[in-house]
Amino acid sequence: MAGIRRETAGGVATLTLDRPPRNALTTALADELVDALGRCRRDKTVRAIVLTGAADAFSAGADLAAGPTAIRDLIDHDHLGRTPDGYREPAGRVTAALAALPVPVVAAINGDAVGGGATIPLAADVRFAADDARFAFPFTRLGVCPEGGSTYLLPWLVGPGVAADWLLSGRLVDAREALAAGLVSRLLPRGEVLDAAQSWAAGVAQRTSPAAVAVTRSLLAGATSPEQARTAESTAIADLARGADCAEGVGAFLEQRLPRFAVRSTSAAAEEKISAR
C-alpha cells in the first residue's frame, strides 16, 4: 500500500515516501508524513530521523495526472489546509512539522527531487544526495509560486542570487551544481545514499546529548545576528553545563567510551522551549 513507511533501529527512524512510481505528492501523502513526524516527535526513543524516497526517486512533486486543473483541484479539496489564519498548503505543513522536531533530520535524496519533493528537504538539517539526482523548483513554469517556505529556506541555504535563479527559472539543477551551491553536503552513488544518511543519524543517536542537540538545533534556526547568537549561546551553555548530560559527556570523553545520556525529554516545558524556535 502506498504511503509512508517507518522503520526504527538504534534510535534512528527512517521515513520512506513510498508511492509508486515516482513518489508523487498528494495531500494524503503529505498529511501522512506530517503524522509520522509527529509520532517521531512524541517517541522519546527516536534520536534522529532519515527521510528518503522509495525506488529510484525521492519525489516527483505534486501528482499532476488529473490534468490541467490538478493543482487547483488539490487546493480546492485540501480541507485540512483551511486554518483560522488562512490556507496552509501541504508542503508547508510538512516543513512546519520538520521545524517543530527536537531531533535532527537528514534527507537521503536517492533520486530526482522536484517541486514539493525539492522544497520539503530544505527543512531538513542535512541533505545527502545521489550523484545522479536532479533538482527542480518548476513552480513558475506551472503558473504558480514556490511553496513549503522555500522562498526563505532556499536563499538561506544557497544565497539569494542562486535561489532567485532556480526559483524564477524553474530549470533543472544537477547534483554537482546542487553540491557546489550548498544545497547538499555530500554526493554518493545512488545505492550508498541511504546507508550514509543512516550512519550519520546513528552517530547522532549514539554519541550526542538529546538536550544539547535540541538546543543546538534551536540556536541554528533562531540566529538573526552575530550578537543575538552570542547572547543566546551564552544563556544556553550556562544552563546545559549544569545538567547531568554535560558531566556524562565529559566523563565519557575522558574515559574514551560511548556516553550514556538521559533519554530525550518529552515534557511540556521542553516542547515549549523547542517550539519557540
C-alpha positions as CSV (number, residue, x, y, z in Angstrom):
1,M,0.0,0.0,0.0
2,A,1.3,3.5,-0.9
3,G,2.2,5.8,1.9
4,I,4.9,6.5,4.5
5,R,6.9,3.5,5.7
6,R,8.6,3.8,9.1
7,E,11.5,1.7,10.3
8,T,13.2,2.3,13.6
9,A,16.5,0.9,14.7
10,G,19.1,2.2,17.2
11,G,17.3,5.4,17.9
12,V,17.0,6.3,14.2
13,A,13.6,6.5,12.5
14,T,13.7,6.1,8.7
15,L,10.7,7.5,6.9
16,T,10.3,6.5,3.3
17,L,8.0,8.2,0.8
18,D,6.5,5.1,-1.0
19,R,4.0,6.0,-3.7
20,P,5.0,4.3,-7.0
21,P,6.2,5.0,-9.5
22,R,7.9,8.3,-8.5
23,N,6.6,9.1,-5.1
24,A,4.4,12.0,-6.3
25,L,2.9,14.0,-3.6
26,T,-0.8,14.2,-2.7
27,T,-2.4,15.9,0.2
28,A,-3.0,12.5,1.8
29,L,0.7,11.5,1.5
30,A,1.8,14.9,2.8
31,D,-0.5,14.6,5.8
32,E,0.6,11.1,6.4
33,L,4.2,12.4,6.6
34,V,3.1,15.1,9.0
35,D,1.5,12.4,11.2
36,A,4.6,10.2,11.0
37,L,6.8,13.2,12.0
38,G,4.5,13.9,14.9
39,R,4.8,10.3,16.1
40,C,8.6,10.6,16.0
41,R,8.4,13.8,18.0
42,R,6.4,12.1,20.7
43,D,8.6,9.0,20.7
44,K,11.4,9.7,23.2
45,T,13.4,6.7,21.8
46,V,13.8,8.5,18.5
47,R,17.1,10.5,18.4
48,A,17.3,11.2,14.7
49,I,15.3,10.9,11.5
50,V,16.2,9.9,8.0
51,L,13.8,11.0,5.2
52,T,14.1,9.2,1.9
53,G,12.1,8.0,-1.2
54,A,11.4,4.5,-2.4
55,A,12.8,3.1,-5.6
56,D,14.8,5.5,-7.8
57,A,13.2,8.8,-7.0
58,F,13.0,11.0,-3.9
59,S,9.8,12.6,-5.0
60,A,8.5,13.9,-8.3
61,G,6.4,16.6,-6.6
62,A,2.7,17.2,-6.9
63,D,0.7,14.5,-8.7
64,L,-0.4,16.2,-12.0
65,A,-2.0,13.1,-13.5
66,A,-5.5,14.6,-13.2
67,G,-4.7,17.1,-15.9
68,P,-4.6,20.9,-16.3
69,T,-6.8,21.6,-13.2
70,A,-4.7,19.2,-11.0
71,I,-3.1,21.9,-8.8
72,R,-6.3,23.9,-8.5
73,D,-8.3,20.8,-7.6
74,L,-5.7,19.8,-5.0
75,I,-6.1,23.1,-3.2
76,D,-9.8,23.2,-3.6
77,H,-10.2,19.8,-1.9
78,D,-7.4,20.3,0.7
79,H,-9.8,20.7,3.7
80,L,-7.0,20.2,6.3
81,G,-5.2,23.2,4.9
82,R,-8.0,25.5,5.9
83,T,-7.0,27.2,9.2
84,P,-8.2,30.2,11.2
85,D,-5.1,32.0,9.9
86,G,-5.7,31.2,6.3
87,Y,-4.7,28.5,3.9
88,R,-1.6,26.3,4.6
89,E,-0.6,24.2,1.6
90,P,0.6,20.6,2.1
91,A,4.4,21.1,1.7
92,G,4.2,24.0,4.1
93,R,2.5,21.7,6.7
94,V,5.4,19.2,6.2
95,T,8.2,21.8,6.6
96,A,6.4,23.2,9.7
97,A,6.4,19.7,11.2
98,L,10.0,19.3,10.4
99,A,10.9,22.6,12.1
100,A,9.0,21.6,15.2
101,L,11.1,18.5,15.8
102,P,13.5,18.3,18.7
103,V,15.8,15.9,16.8
104,P,17.8,16.4,13.6
105,V,16.6,15.2,10.2
106,V,18.9,14.0,7.4
107,A,17.3,13.8,3.9
108,A,18.6,10.9,1.9
109,I,17.8,12.2,-1.6
110,N,18.1,9.0,-3.6
111,G,17.0,10.4,-6.9
112,D,15.1,13.2,-8.6
113,A,13.6,15.8,-6.2
114,V,11.1,18.1,-8.0
115,G,8.6,20.7,-6.8
116,G,7.4,19.7,-3.3
117,G,9.9,16.9,-3.5
118,A,12.6,19.6,-3.6
119,T,11.1,22.0,-1.1
120,I,10.5,19.5,1.7
121,P,14.2,18.5,2.1
122,L,15.1,22.2,2.5
123,A,13.7,21.9,6.1
124,A,16.0,19.0,6.9
125,D,19.2,19.7,8.9
126,V,21.4,17.8,6.5
127,R,21.0,16.6,2.9
128,F,22.9,13.8,1.2
129,A,22.1,13.1,-2.5
130,A,22.7,10.6,-5.2
131,D,25.4,11.8,-7.7
132,D,22.9,11.5,-10.5
133,A,20.0,13.2,-8.7
134,R,18.3,16.2,-10.3
135,F,16.5,19.1,-8.5
136,A,13.9,21.4,-9.8
137,F,11.6,24.1,-8.5
138,P,9.3,24.3,-11.5
139,F,6.5,26.3,-9.9
140,T,6.7,29.4,-12.3
141,R,6.6,27.0,-15.3
142,L,3.3,25.6,-13.9
143,G,1.8,29.1,-13.3
144,V,2.1,29.1,-9.6
145,C,4.6,30.3,-7.0
146,P,7.0,28.3,-4.7
147,E,5.7,26.7,-1.5
148,G,6.9,24.9,1.6
149,G,8.7,28.0,2.9
150,S,11.2,27.7,0.0
151,T,11.4,31.4,-0.6
152,Y,13.0,31.7,2.9
153,L,14.7,28.3,3.2
154,L,16.4,28.1,-0.2
155,P,18.1,31.6,0.0
156,W,19.3,30.7,3.5
157,L,21.0,27.6,2.1
158,V,22.4,28.7,-1.2
159,G,22.2,32.5,-1.2
160,P,19.7,34.9,-2.7
161,G,21.2,35.0,-6.1
162,V,21.3,31.3,-6.7
163,A,17.9,30.9,-5.1
164,A,16.4,33.5,-7.5
165,D,18.0,31.7,-10.5
166,W,16.5,28.4,-9.5
167,L,13.0,29.6,-8.3
168,L,12.4,32.1,-11.1
169,S,13.5,29.9,-14.0
170,G,12.3,26.6,-12.7
171,R,15.2,24.9,-14.5
172,L,16.8,21.6,-13.7
173,V,19.7,21.6,-11.3
174,D,22.1,18.6,-11.4
175,A,23.7,17.1,-8.4
176,R,27.1,18.7,-8.9
177,E,25.6,22.2,-9.1
178,A,23.5,21.5,-6.0
179,L,26.7,20.5,-4.1
180,A,28.6,23.5,-5.3
181,A,25.8,25.8,-4.2
182,G,25.5,24.2,-0.7
183,L,22.1,22.7,-1.2
184,V,23.5,19.3,-0.3
185,S,26.6,18.4,1.7
186,R,27.5,15.0,0.2
187,L,27.1,13.3,-3.2
188,L,27.3,9.5,-3.2
189,P,26.4,6.7,-5.6
190,R,22.7,6.1,-5.6
191,G,23.0,2.8,-3.7
192,E,25.0,4.4,-0.9
193,V,22.9,7.4,-0.1
194,L,20.6,5.8,2.5
195,D,23.3,3.9,4.3
196,A,25.4,7.1,4.6
197,A,22.4,9.0,5.9
198,Q,21.6,6.3,8.4
199,S,25.2,6.1,9.5
200,W,25.2,9.9,10.2
201,A,21.9,9.6,12.1
202,A,23.3,6.7,14.1
203,G,26.3,8.8,15.1
204,V,23.9,11.4,16.5
205,A,21.8,8.8,18.3
206,Q,24.9,7.1,19.9
207,R,27.2,10.0,20.7
208,T,25.3,13.2,21.4
209,S,23.2,14.5,24.2
210,P,19.5,14.8,23.3
211,A,19.2,18.0,25.2
212,A,22.3,19.6,23.6
213,V,21.1,18.6,20.1
214,A,17.7,20.1,20.6
215,V,19.2,23.3,21.9
216,T,21.7,23.5,19.1
217,R,19.0,22.9,16.5
218,S,17.0,25.7,18.1
219,L,20.1,28.0,18.1
220,L,20.8,27.4,14.5
221,A,17.2,28.1,13.5
222,G,16.9,31.2,15.7
223,A,20.1,33.0,14.9
224,T,19.4,36.5,13.5
225,S,22.7,38.3,14.0
226,P,26.2,37.5,15.5
227,E,25.3,39.4,18.7
228,Q,22.0,37.7,19.1
229,A,23.7,34.3,18.5
230,R,26.4,35.1,21.1
231,T,23.7,36.1,23.7
232,A,21.6,33.0,23.1
233,E,24.5,30.6,23.1
234,S,25.8,32.1,26.4
235,T,22.5,31.6,28.1
236,A,22.1,28.1,26.7
237,I,25.6,26.8,27.5
238,A,25.4,28.1,31.1
239,D,22.2,26.2,31.5
240,L,23.4,23.0,29.8
241,A,26.7,23.0,31.7
242,R,24.8,22.4,35.0
243,G,23.0,19.4,33.6
244,A,23.8,15.7,34.0
245,D,24.4,15.3,30.3
246,C,27.4,17.6,30.5
247,A,29.1,15.7,33.3
248,E,28.4,12.4,31.4
249,G,29.7,13.8,28.1
250,V,32.9,15.0,29.7
251,G,33.3,11.8,31.6
252,A,32.8,9.7,28.5
253,F,35.4,11.7,26.6
254,L,38.0,11.3,29.3
255,E,37.3,7.6,29.7
256,Q,37.2,7.1,25.9
257,R,33.8,5.3,26.0
258,L,30.4,5.9,24.5
259,P,28.3,8.3,26.6
260,R,25.1,7.2,28.4
261,F,23.0,10.3,28.2
262,A,19.5,10.7,29.6
263,V,16.6,9.8,27.3
264,R,15.1,12.6,25.2
265,S,12.6,14.7,27.2
266,T,9.1,14.9,26.0
267,S,8.0,17.2,28.8
268,A,5.7,20.2,28.1
269,A,8.5,22.6,29.2
270,A,11.0,21.0,26.8
271,E,8.4,21.1,23.9
272,E,7.7,24.7,24.6
273,K,11.4,25.6,24.6
274,I,11.9,23.8,21.3
275,S,8.7,25.2,19.7
276,A,9.9,28.7,20.4
277,R,12.5,28.3,17.6
